[in-house]
Amino acid sequence: LARAIVERLRASGARVSTLAAAEHFAERGELSFTIDPARAADYSKLMEELRIQNALPRHIVHLWALAPRPRRFFGSSSDADLAAWERGAVLNFYSLLFLSQALAFEVDQVQLTAIGTAIEALPGEREVHPEKAALMGVCRVLPREMPGASCSVLDVVVPSAGSKAEALLADRLVGELSGRKRECSYSLVHLME
């Protein structure tokens, strides 16, 4: 889904920078970078590089919360769950926190859209991912700390890769991304196959 969103944004003429989680900061190609999501300094390096390339963002789409995880249920307590939670907290909370801190020194206006799965437990669902829900905290606080910022959270159910439903969801999300500026909003997007 993330790849489909990037392809559609580029096809619309948008200048898109991509960022992947890795062990250290590196430039992989034109406006393509890797970063250690747990290192605040890497976000500052990223902003510096984007400034040099005259590519500081006006709209950031955070897609790391789309990453699939093993199912976890209420009451589970294995070491694997703890490790998954720690990794998820870095990808979903600290990445946004560090990114927001780095942005505050570089831009006056920015729109942030965080897109993920299982951010909130739906009625009747037993699966929980509190580390993903933590990203909503950053999105609620960012517009208060940075007056030129707006934030949206989209909680989606991802259809099978390559399916017609995935293409429809990608189209719908890109449409949402080009919508008007919002101070803070949350949505659930679910397309059935």
SELOTI-709511 format. One line per 5 residues: number of its first residue (from 0); their letters; for each residue x, y, z of C-alpha. Coordinates in nm, 4 decimals. Example, Ala and Ser with C-alpha at 12.3 -4.5 7.8 and 13.67 -1.06 7.14 Angstrom:
# SELOTI-709511
0) as) 1.2300/-0.4500/0.7800; 1.3670/-0.1060/0.7140
//
This chain:
# SELOTI-709511
0) larai) 0.0000/0.0000/0.0000; 0.2801/0.2433/0.0857; 0.4420/0.1869/-0.2546; 0.1075/0.2456/-0.4300; 0.0593/0.5745/-0.2423
5) verlr) 0.4096/0.6952/-0.3342; 0.3571/0.5997/-0.7003; 0.0265/0.7875/-0.7154; 0.1716/1.0961/-0.5486; 0.4615/1.1023/-0.7956
10) asgar) 0.2254/1.0466/-1.0888; 0.0283/1.3526/-0.9738; 0.3444/1.5620/-1.0063; 0.4326/1.5784/-0.6373; 0.7997/1.5887/-0.5403
15) vstla) 0.8224/1.2927/-0.3005; 1.1045/1.2113/-0.0594; 1.1090/0.8615/0.0872; 1.2493/0.7433/0.4158; 1.3117/0.3842/0.5256
20) aaehf) 1.4116/0.2516/0.8659; 1.7698/0.1209/0.8834; 2.0673/0.1111/1.1184; 2.1963/0.4578/1.0253; 2.1293/0.7688/0.8197
25) aerge) 2.2200/0.7411/0.4506; 2.1117/0.8798/0.1168; 2.0032/0.5976/-0.1162; 1.9343/0.8054/-0.4237; 1.7501/1.1165/-0.5293
30) lsfti) 1.5328/1.2155/-0.2317; 1.5519/0.8629/-0.0894; 1.7004/0.8132/0.2567; 1.7445/0.5625/0.5364; 1.7397/0.6579/0.9010
35) dpara) 1.7728/0.4977/1.2409; 1.4249/0.5777/1.3777; 1.5567/0.5687/1.7352; 1.8219/0.8391/1.6814; 1.6991/1.1975/1.7077
40) adysk) 2.0208/1.3218/1.5430; 1.9349/1.1309/1.2234; 1.6201/1.3429/1.1817; 1.8281/1.6597/1.2054; 2.0632/1.5186/0.9390
45) lmeel) 1.7607/1.4400/0.7231; 1.6253/1.7960/0.7528; 1.9699/1.9380/0.6738; 1.9973/1.7233/0.3611; 1.6440/1.8142/0.2495
50) riqna) 1.7227/2.1836/0.3026; 2.0388/2.1526/0.0913; 1.8328/1.9897/-0.1853; 1.5608/2.2564/-0.1513; 1.3151/1.9803/-0.0635
55) lprhi) 1.1942/2.0622/0.2881; 0.8480/1.9074/0.3224; 0.5169/2.0901/0.3350; 0.3241/1.7657/0.3803; 0.4593/1.4546/0.5509
60) vhlwa) 0.2879/1.1195/0.5143; 0.3983/0.8832/0.7903; 0.3381/0.5220/0.6795; 0.5421/0.3202/0.9284; 0.2279/0.2291/1.1235
65) laprp) 0.1192/0.0256/0.8188; 0.3882/-0.2304/0.9015; 0.2339/-0.5700/0.9705; 0.2921/-0.7250/1.3083; 0.2231/-1.0613/1.4592
70) rrffg) -0.1198/-1.0669/1.6179; -0.1199/-0.9767/1.9840; -0.4177/-1.0244/2.2125; -0.5303/-0.8784/2.5429; -0.3454/-1.0493/2.8247
75) sssda) -0.0521/-1.1781/2.6181; 0.2840/-1.1225/2.7871; 0.5659/-1.2969/2.6041; 0.9133/-1.1498/2.5503; 0.8361/-1.1325/2.1784
80) dlaaw) 0.5415/-0.9051/2.2580; 0.7650/-0.6746/2.4605; 1.0248/-0.6565/2.1830; 0.7528/-0.5898/1.9236; 0.6084/-0.3163/2.1444
85) ergav) 0.9483/-0.1493/2.1859; 1.0144/-0.1564/1.8105; 0.6619/-0.0295/1.7443; 0.7042/0.2540/1.9949; 1.0165/0.3671/1.8089
90) lnfys) 0.8491/0.3484/1.4660; 0.5170/0.4992/1.5676; 0.5815/0.7403/1.8541; 0.9472/0.8355/1.8762; 0.9857/0.8664/1.4985
95) llfls) 0.7067/1.1271/1.4922; 0.8369/1.2998/1.8046; 1.1934/1.3276/1.6695; 1.0676/1.4292/1.3257; 0.8476/1.7002/1.4788
100) qalaf) 1.1385/1.8334/1.6826; 1.3627/1.8493/1.3746; 1.0877/2.0138/1.1689; 1.0355/2.2878/1.4260; 1.3804/2.4265/1.3407
105) evdqv) 1.3303/2.4124/0.9637; 0.9718/2.4929/0.8599; 0.6917/2.7214/0.9721; 0.4055/2.5337/0.8040; 0.3662/2.1577/0.7716
110) qltai) 0.0855/1.9096/0.7357; 0.1411/1.5642/0.8857; -0.0746/1.2657/0.7961; -0.0085/0.9409/0.9817; -0.1592/0.6356/0.8135
115) gtaie) -0.1603/0.2982/0.9851; -0.3458/-0.0165/1.0790; -0.4819/-0.1259/1.4178; -0.4226/0.2180/1.5664; -0.7477/0.1833/1.7573
120) alpge) -0.9214/-0.1403/1.8474; -1.2496/-0.1605/1.6619; -1.5605/-0.2770/1.8472; -1.5510/-0.6533/1.8785; -1.1816/-0.6838/1.7924
125) revhp) -0.9421/-0.8438/2.0362; -0.6181/-0.7407/1.8696; -0.4458/-0.4372/2.0203; -0.1402/-0.2355/1.9221; -0.0971/0.0375/2.1846
130) ekaal) 0.2420/0.1276/2.0390; 0.0600/0.2369/1.7225; -0.2016/0.4303/1.9189; 0.0819/0.6339/2.0750; 0.1287/0.8172/1.7444
135) mgvcr) -0.2018/0.9946/1.8111; -0.0387/1.1656/2.1096; 0.2179/1.3358/1.8881; -0.0531/1.4288/1.6393; -0.2678/1.5866/1.9102
140) vlpre) 0.0184/1.7897/2.0581; 0.2046/1.8965/1.7417; -0.0471/2.1636/1.6282; -0.0397/2.3135/1.9789; 0.3402/2.3262/1.9949
145) mpgas) 0.3906/2.4321/1.6329; 0.1126/2.6723/1.5303; 0.1755/2.6217/1.1554; 0.1301/2.2457/1.1813; -0.1781/2.0383/1.1150
150) csvld) -0.2152/1.6680/1.1727; -0.4433/1.3842/1.0630; -0.4480/1.0176/1.1578; -0.6001/0.7645/0.9198; -0.6597/0.4152/1.0573
155) vvvps) -0.7068/0.1739/0.7674; -0.7617/-0.1943/0.7121; -0.5197/-0.2955/0.4373; -0.6594/-0.5220/0.1653; -0.4500/-0.7926/-0.0027
160) agska) -0.1441/-0.6617/-0.1864; -0.2071/-0.6023/-0.5543; -0.5859/-0.6354/-0.5204; -0.8430/-0.4022/-0.6712; -0.9433/-0.3052/-0.3165
165) ealla) -0.5839/-0.2007/-0.2413; -0.5797/0.0169/-0.5541; -0.9100/0.1760/-0.4504; -0.7790/0.2385/-0.0994; -0.4581/0.3956/-0.2366
170) drlvg) -0.6676/0.6234/-0.4613; -0.8895/0.7205/-0.1692; -0.5914/0.7934/0.0565; -0.4177/1.0076/-0.2058; -0.7461/1.1978/-0.2440
175) elsgr) -0.7536/1.2498/0.1322; -0.3913/1.3672/0.1283; -0.4716/1.6373/-0.1239; -0.7655/1.7608/0.0834; -0.7750/2.0867/0.2741
180) krecs) -0.5610/2.1627/0.5792; -0.7047/2.0348/0.9062; -0.5919/2.1210/1.2577; -0.6395/1.7678/1.3842; -0.8596/1.4877/1.2563
185) yslvh) -0.8896/1.1111/1.2783; -1.0565/0.8729/1.0375; -1.1054/0.5048/0.9805; -1.0884/0.3955/0.6193; -1.1953/0.0410/0.5421
190) lme) -1.2594/-0.0948/0.1937; -1.3814/-0.4500/0.1635; -1.2470/-0.6747/-0.1126
//
